[in-house]
Amino acid sequence: MEKELNYYHRYLRSYWRSEIFNTVIFVLALGGTVVNGLIGGKDLLSVQASNWLFYAVLTVIGITIILMFGKVNRQNRALAQFKLFMAKDNKQLSQADQPLYDKCKSYYDRGHQLDKLNMVIALGVVCGYILISL
């Protein structure tokens, strides 16, 4: 049981850290969109610089997706397996395994919340850019 929980712990912690990284990237993209739309023509930042910032962030997102593809695949597999593990009625956790299980569940829950937040931010980026382009 401990070996299985260590496997889940490693990939769920990695999943949580990846979601934090994605949140930072999406917030930068949202910031680039706001700067592009609201401040782009003003004294603070030129239109060319704000466009460059926005496209740079999109490029970083694309490169990140390509580089993390295999890692994300393994994380998704571990997430699905852990979800099934949590649903088991007859799992027998020893006293030593309970803290590790609680950590795994915490990483799972926090990562899932960040994933939802990332979807909302990404939707904001897309909608903002569409509104700016009109």
C-alpha positions as CSV (number, residue, x, y, z in Angstrom):
1,M,0.0,0.0,0.0
2,E,2.8,2.4,0.8
3,K,4.4,1.9,-2.6
4,E,1.1,2.7,-4.3
5,L,0.6,5.8,-2.1
6,N,4.2,7.0,-2.8
7,Y,3.5,6.7,-6.6
8,Y,0.3,8.7,-6.2
9,H,2.0,11.3,-4.0
10,R,4.8,11.9,-6.5
11,Y,2.5,12.5,-9.4
12,L,-0.2,14.3,-7.5
13,R,2.4,16.7,-6.1
14,S,3.8,17.1,-9.6
15,Y,0.2,17.8,-10.9
16,W,-0.3,20.4,-8.2
17,R,3.0,22.2,-9.1
18,S,2.1,22.0,-12.8
19,E,-1.2,23.7,-12.1
20,I,0.5,26.4,-10.1
21,F,2.9,27.0,-13.0
22,N,-0.1,27.1,-15.5
23,T,-1.9,29.5,-13.2
24,V,1.1,31.9,-13.3
25,I,1.3,31.6,-17.1
26,F,-2.4,32.2,-17.6
27,V,-2.3,35.2,-15.2
28,L,0.5,36.6,-17.3
29,A,-1.5,36.0,-20.5
30,L,-4.5,37.7,-18.9
31,G,-2.2,40.6,-17.9
32,G,-0.9,40.8,-21.4
33,T,-4.5,40.9,-22.8
34,V,-5.4,43.7,-20.4
35,V,-2.3,45.6,-21.2
36,N,-2.9,45.1,-24.9
37,G,-6.5,46.3,-24.7
38,L,-6.6,48.9,-22.0
39,I,-3.2,50.5,-21.9
40,G,-1.8,49.6,-25.3
41,G,-2.1,53.0,-26.8
42,K,-1.3,55.1,-23.8
43,D,1.9,56.4,-22.3
44,L,2.7,53.4,-20.2
45,L,3.3,50.8,-22.9
46,S,3.3,51.1,-26.7
47,V,0.9,49.0,-28.8
48,Q,3.9,47.2,-30.3
49,A,5.3,46.3,-26.9
50,S,1.9,45.1,-25.5
51,N,1.4,43.0,-28.6
52,W,4.9,41.6,-28.2
53,L,4.2,40.8,-24.5
54,F,0.9,39.0,-25.4
55,Y,2.5,36.9,-28.2
56,A,5.5,36.1,-26.0
57,V,3.2,34.7,-23.3
58,L,1.2,32.7,-25.9
59,T,4.5,31.3,-27.2
60,V,5.6,30.3,-23.7
61,I,2.2,28.5,-23.2
62,G,2.7,26.6,-26.4
63,I,6.2,25.6,-25.7
64,T,5.2,24.5,-22.1
65,I,2.4,22.4,-23.5
66,I,4.8,20.6,-25.9
67,L,7.5,20.1,-23.3
68,M,5.1,18.8,-20.6
69,F,3.0,16.5,-22.8
70,G,4.5,13.2,-21.5
71,K,4.5,14.5,-17.9
72,V,0.9,15.5,-18.1
73,N,0.0,12.1,-19.6
74,R,1.5,10.4,-16.6
75,Q,-0.1,12.8,-14.2
76,N,-3.5,12.2,-15.7
77,R,-3.1,8.5,-15.4
78,A,-2.1,8.8,-11.8
79,L,-5.1,11.2,-11.2
80,A,-7.5,8.6,-12.7
81,Q,-6.0,5.8,-10.6
82,F,-6.1,7.8,-7.4
83,K,-9.7,8.8,-8.1
84,L,-10.5,5.1,-8.3
85,F,-8.4,4.4,-5.2
86,M,-10.4,7.0,-3.3
87,A,-13.7,5.5,-4.4
88,K,-12.7,2.0,-3.0
89,D,-14.9,1.1,-0.1
90,N,-12.6,-1.6,1.3
91,K,-9.2,0.2,1.3
92,Q,-7.3,-0.7,4.4
93,L,-5.0,2.1,5.4
94,S,-2.6,1.6,8.3
95,Q,-1.8,4.3,10.7
96,A,1.5,5.0,8.9
97,D,-0.3,5.3,5.5
98,Q,-3.0,7.7,6.6
99,P,-0.8,10.9,6.6
100,L,0.5,10.0,3.1
101,Y,-3.1,9.4,1.9
102,D,-4.2,12.7,3.4
103,K,-1.3,14.5,1.6
104,C,-2.3,12.8,-1.7
105,K,-5.9,13.8,-1.2
106,S,-4.8,17.4,-0.4
107,Y,-2.7,17.6,-3.6
108,Y,-5.5,16.1,-5.6
109,D,-8.1,18.6,-4.3
110,R,-5.9,21.7,-4.6
111,G,-4.8,20.7,-8.1
112,H,-8.4,20.1,-9.1
113,Q,-9.3,23.6,-7.8
114,L,-6.4,25.2,-9.6
115,D,-7.4,23.4,-12.8
116,K,-10.9,24.9,-12.6
117,L,-9.3,28.3,-11.9
118,N,-7.1,27.9,-15.0
119,M,-10.0,27.2,-17.2
120,V,-11.8,30.4,-16.0
121,I,-8.6,32.5,-16.5
122,A,-8.0,30.9,-20.0
123,L,-11.6,31.7,-20.9
124,G,-11.1,35.3,-19.7
125,V,-7.9,35.5,-21.9
126,V,-9.7,34.3,-25.0
127,C,-12.8,36.4,-24.4
128,G,-10.7,39.5,-23.6
129,Y,-8.6,39.1,-26.8
130,I,-11.8,38.6,-28.9
131,L,-13.3,41.8,-27.4
132,I,-10.1,43.7,-27.9
133,S,-9.9,42.6,-31.5
134,L,-13.5,43.8,-32.3
